[in-house]
């Protein structure tokens, strides 16, 4: 049997070949021009800026101010604390008696000052007046005795008896003067200098009492804010010291993303810009935040930071504060920050680009 006839190769005419070459050349030129235009065409500015960094937060070490023996440590590592929560306590057996002694000294000095302000009692003034009358009576009797002896003839009274009577009269007159001056003092009251001196003593006693009370209050170690216990460094029975922390805490608020921006992007960033933060652990969740700090000093990029530019290029630190009500972000966790840039004139602001309320940055800086 004979098979189907084989297709024969037919040479393309010269005109068709030239036409195909021209068409191919035009297509290549068009593609080149189109590609050049595509890459060189004016593009709209980016509406967002992406930075990379790590979660950062404040940490503190709690230590007692007194050198006393630790009685109790009430929290464990990993425990969440609230502001003002009691976390540890010293043995108050030596401080409490000192406070009681100082309180008694203050109470006694208060009575002294009050007595001086009130002056002498009416009974004391009456007693001083009676002493004056008694001294006058003694002086009157002594004068009568002296006058009687003086009126006698010299032969009947010796010179010694007359001099003794005169001395007794002088002493009784002096007693009258002393009693009268005492009555004047009782009537006028205490000197203002004496009152001021005892008031100063009272203030000194109150200051000492306040110091001892503060020492007793410092025997209780309180949490400075909402935090998580990172380390428990001392145990009951050990001697405390201001240089030896008892606990290490990680504060849960505020938190921020420490990231870095190049000089090219620095002019696009300013405090108060809205931001959206994403972390790998919660890929389907975005955390709201805002720019709270832009460093005024350039520095070399730290090695743990991830940016697309060369590692040795100078960058500026940017802190983007983040709201984390669930406290799920951890120290050092890598994060991606997306900043909503300012819109061009005539354009609508992108969603979520509102700045933070006034006063928030000042609160965070404190």
C-alpha positions in Angstrom: 0.0 0.0 0.0 1.1 3.5 -0.7 1.1 5.9 2.2 0.0 9.5 2.1 2.1 11.8 0.2 4.8 13.6 2.2 4.6 17.4 2.5 7.1 19.1 0.4 9.1 22.1 1.6 8.3 25.1 -0.3 10.7 28.0 -0.2 9.3 31.3 1.1 9.4 33.9 -1.6 11.9 36.8 -1.0 9.1 39.4 -0.6 7.4 37.5 2.2 10.7 37.0 3.9 11.5 40.7 3.9 8.0 41.5 5.1 8.4 39.2 8.1 11.7 40.7 9.0 10.2 44.2 8.9 7.3 43.2 11.1 9.6 41.5 13.6 11.8 44.6 13.7 8.9 46.9 14.3 7.6 44.6 17.1 11.0 44.6 18.8 11.2 48.4 18.5 7.7 48.8 19.9 8.4 46.5 22.8 11.6 48.3 23.6 10.0 51.7 23.5 7.0 50.4 25.5 9.3 48.9 28.1 11.3 52.1 28.4 8.2 54.2 28.8 6.9 51.7 31.5 10.0 52.0 33.6 10.5 55.7 33.1 6.8 56.8 33.4 6.0 59.1 36.4 4.7 57.0 39.3 2.5 58.1 42.1 4.3 58.4 45.4 4.0 55.5 47.9 1.2 55.8 50.4 2.9 53.7 53.1 6.4 53.2 54.5 7.4 49.8 55.9 10.0 49.6 58.7 11.4 46.5 60.5 12.4 46.3 64.1 11.9 44.5 67.4 9.5 44.8 70.4 11.0 46.8 73.2 9.8 47.6 76.7 11.0 49.0 80.0 12.5 46.8 82.7 13.2 47.6 86.4 14.9 46.1 89.3 13.1 46.3 92.7 15.3 46.6 95.8 14.6 47.6 99.5 16.0 50.8 100.8 16.7 49.4 104.2 19.3 46.9 105.4 17.0 44.4 107.2 16.2 40.7 107.0 13.6 39.7 104.4 10.5 38.3 105.9 8.4 37.4 102.9 8.6 37.3 99.1 5.0 37.0 97.9 5.4 36.5 94.1 6.8 34.0 91.7 8.5 34.3 88.3 6.1 34.8 85.5 3.4 36.3 87.8 1.5 39.4 86.6 1.5 42.3 89.0 -0.8 45.3 89.3 0.3 48.8 90.4 0.8 49.0 94.2 0.7 45.3 94.7 2.8 44.1 97.7 5.5 41.8 96.4 8.0 41.5 99.4 8.3 42.6 103.0 11.1 43.1 105.6 11.0 42.0 109.2 9.6 45.1 111.1 10.6 44.0 114.6 13.4 46.6 114.9 11.7 49.4 113.2 8.3 49.3 114.9 9.6 50.1 118.4 11.7 53.0 117.1 8.5 54.5 115.5 6.6 54.1 118.8 9.4 55.9 120.7 9.5 58.8 118.2 5.7 59.1 118.5 5.9 59.4 122.3 8.6 62.1 122.0 6.5 64.1 119.5 3.5 63.8 121.8 5.5 65.1 124.8 7.0 68.0 122.9 3.6 68.9 121.6 2.3 69.3 125.2 5.3 71.5 126.0 4.5 73.8 123.1 0.8 73.9 123.9 1.6 74.8 127.6 3.8 77.6 126.5 1.2 79.0 124.2 -1.5 78.8 126.9 0.7 80.5 129.5 0.5 79.9 133.2 -2.7 78.7 134.9 -4.8 81.1 137.0 -3.9 79.0 140.1 -0.2 79.6 139.5 -0.8 83.3 139.1 -2.8 83.4 142.3 0.0 81.5 144.1 2.5 84.0 142.9 0.3 86.9 144.1 0.0 85.2 147.5 3.8 84.9 147.7 4.1 88.6 147.1 1.7 89.3 150.0 3.6 86.9 152.3 6.9 88.6 151.4 5.4 92.0 152.1 4.2 90.8 155.5 7.6 89.5 156.4 9.2 92.7 155.3 6.7 94.8 157.3 7.4 92.7 160.4 11.2 93.0 159.9 10.9 96.8 159.5 8.8 97.1 162.7 11.4 95.0 164.5 14.2 97.1 163.2 12.5 100.4 164.0 11.7 99.3 167.6 15.3 98.3 168.2 16.6 101.5 166.7 14.3 103.6 169.0 15.7 102.0 172.1 18.7 103.6 173.8 22.1 102.4 172.9 22.7 100.9 176.3 19.7 98.6 176.0 20.4 97.3 172.5 23.7 96.1 171.3 25.0 97.2 167.9 25.1 93.6 166.8 21.4 93.1 167.4 20.6 96.3 165.5 22.7 95.2 162.5 21.0 91.8 162.5 17.6 93.4 162.4 18.7 95.7 159.6 20.0 92.7 157.6 16.7 90.8 158.1 14.8 93.8 156.9 16.9 94.0 153.7 16.5 90.3 153.0 12.7 90.6 153.4 12.6 93.6 151.1 14.5 91.7 148.5 12.0 88.8 148.8 9.2 91.2 148.1 11.0 92.3 144.9 11.6 88.7 143.8 7.9 87.7 144.5 6.7 90.8 142.5 8.9 90.0 139.5 7.7 86.4 139.6 4.1 87.6 139.6 4.9 89.8 136.5 6.4 86.8 134.7 3.4 84.6 135.4 1.1 87.4 134.2 3.0 88.0 130.9 3.7 84.4 130.1 6.6 82.7 128.4 9.1 84.6 126.2 8.6 84.3 122.5 12.2 83.0 122.1 11.4 80.1 124.5 8.2 79.3 122.5 10.2 79.4 119.2 12.9 77.1 120.6 10.4 74.5 121.8 8.5 74.7 118.4 11.8 74.0 116.7 12.3 71.0 118.9 8.8 69.8 118.0 9.6 70.1 114.3 12.8 68.1 114.8 10.9 65.4 116.6 8.3 65.2 113.9 10.9 65.0 111.2 12.6 62.1 113.0 9.2 60.4 113.3 8.5 60.9 109.6 11.8 59.4 108.7 11.2 56.3 110.9 7.7 56.0 109.5 9.0 56.1 106.0 11.6 53.4 106.9 8.7 51.3 108.2 6.7 51.9 105.0 9.8 51.0 102.9 9.8 47.6 104.6 7.0 46.8 102.2 8.1 46.5 98.5 5.4 47.5 96.1 5.1 47.0 92.3 5.6 50.3 90.5 3.0 49.5 87.8 1.5 46.7 85.8 4.4 44.3 85.1 5.5 40.6 84.9 8.0 39.1 87.3 11.1 38.1 85.2 13.4 37.0 88.0 13.2 36.3 91.7 16.7 37.1 93.0 16.4 37.0 96.8 14.6 34.8 99.3 13.2 35.1 102.8 16.0 35.1 105.5 18.5 37.0 103.4 19.7 40.5 104.3 18.4 43.2 102.0 20.4 46.0 100.6 19.7 49.0 98.3 22.4 47.6 96.0 20.8 44.1 95.7 17.5 43.8 93.8 14.9 41.4 95.1 12.9 41.1 91.8 13.4 42.0 88.2 10.2 43.2 86.4 9.2 43.8 82.8 6.6 46.6 82.6 3.7 45.8 80.3 3.0 49.4 79.4 4.2 51.2 77.4 5.6 49.0 74.6 7.2 50.1 71.4 8.8 48.8 68.3 12.5 49.9 68.0 13.1 50.3 64.3 15.4 52.3 62.1 14.8 54.5 59.0 17.3 55.8 56.5 18.0 59.4 55.8 16.0 59.2 52.6 12.8 58.3 54.5 13.5 60.5 57.5 11.5 63.4 56.2 8.4 61.3 55.8 8.3 60.4 59.5 7.2 62.6 62.4 5.8 62.0 65.9 2.1 61.2 66.0 1.9 59.3 62.7 -0.4 56.4 62.8 1.1 53.0 62.4 0.1 49.3 62.0 2.3 46.6 63.5 2.4 43.0 62.5 4.3 40.1 64.0 4.9 36.6 62.6 3.3 34.9 65.6 -0.1 36.6 65.0 0.0 36.9 61.2 -3.8 37.6 61.0 -3.7 40.4 63.5 -2.6 44.0 63.3 -1.7 46.1 66.3 -2.4 49.9 66.2 0.3 52.3 67.2 1.9 55.6 66.5 5.3 57.2 66.1 6.4 58.4 69.5 10.1 59.3 69.0 12.5 60.0 66.1 16.1 60.2 67.1 17.9 63.4 66.2 21.3 61.6 66.0 22.4 59.3 63.2 24.0 55.9 64.0 25.2 52.7 62.4 22.5 50.1 62.1 22.6 47.5 64.9 23.1 44.0 63.6 19.8 42.5 64.9 17.8 45.1 63.0 16.5 44.1 59.5 16.4 46.8 56.8 16.9 46.5 53.1 19.7 49.0 52.9 23.3 48.2 53.4 24.2 47.3 57.0 26.9 49.9 57.3 24.7 52.9 56.2 23.7 55.5 58.7 20.1 55.3 60.0 17.9 57.0 62.6 16.1 55.2 65.4 12.3 55.4 65.4 10.2 54.3 68.3 6.7 53.2 67.3 4.5 52.8 70.4 2.0 50.0 70.2 -1.3 49.2 71.9 -1.2 45.7 73.3 -4.2 45.3 75.7 -3.8 41.5 75.6 -0.1 41.7 76.6 0.9 39.2 73.9 3.9 41.0 72.5 7.2 39.8 74.0 10.6 41.6 74.4 12.7 41.2 71.3 10.0 39.9 69.0 10.5 40.9 65.4 7.9 43.2 64.0 7.0 44.9 60.8 5.7 48.5 61.0 3.6 50.1 58.3 3.3 53.9 58.5 0.5 55.7 56.8 2.2 58.6 54.9 0.6 62.1 54.7 -1.7 62.4 51.6 -1.0 64.8 48.8 -3.0 68.0 48.5 -6.4 67.2 47.2 -6.3 63.5 48.1 -8.3 61.9 50.8 -6.4 60.7 53.9 -5.8 56.9 54.0 -7.8 54.9 56.5 -6.2 54.9 59.9 -4.0 57.8 59.3 -5.3 60.0 62.1 -2.7 61.1 64.6 -2.8 60.2 68.3 -4.7 62.4 70.8 -2.9 65.4 72.1 -1.0 64.8 75.3 -0.4 61.1 74.7 3.3 61.5 73.7 4.0 63.6 76.9 2.4 60.9 79.0 4.5 58.2 77.4 7.7 60.2 77.8 7.0 60.5 81.5 
